[in-house]
């Protein structure tokens, strides 16, 4: 079963990357950065809303603990 999920994830990532590149404006040098910022913003809002709706507790210490992860990405 994990193989199906791994393949689905790989194909989804590839299609998302394709659409990000297709959506970039060739004349705008920062178009790809705008796309990344908007995707991060939407995912952040979704994560925050999910935590509020489901009553998940969040400590700001987690930001410090996991901060190396986004920097490495």
C-alpha positions, 0 to 999 in steps of 0.5 A: 500500500505504501508504494501506491502512496509514494507514487501518488506523492511523487506524481503530485509533486511533479505536477505541482512543480510543472504548474509552478513553472508554467505559471511563472511570468518570463518577464518578471524576475521574481515571479517564482518567488511570488509563487513560493510566498503565496503557496507558503501563505496559503499553507500557513493559513490552512495549518493555523485554521486546522489547529483552531478548528480542531483545538490543537495546542501549539507552543511557540517553543516548537518554532525554535525546535523545528526551525532548522527544518525549513532552513535546510529545505 
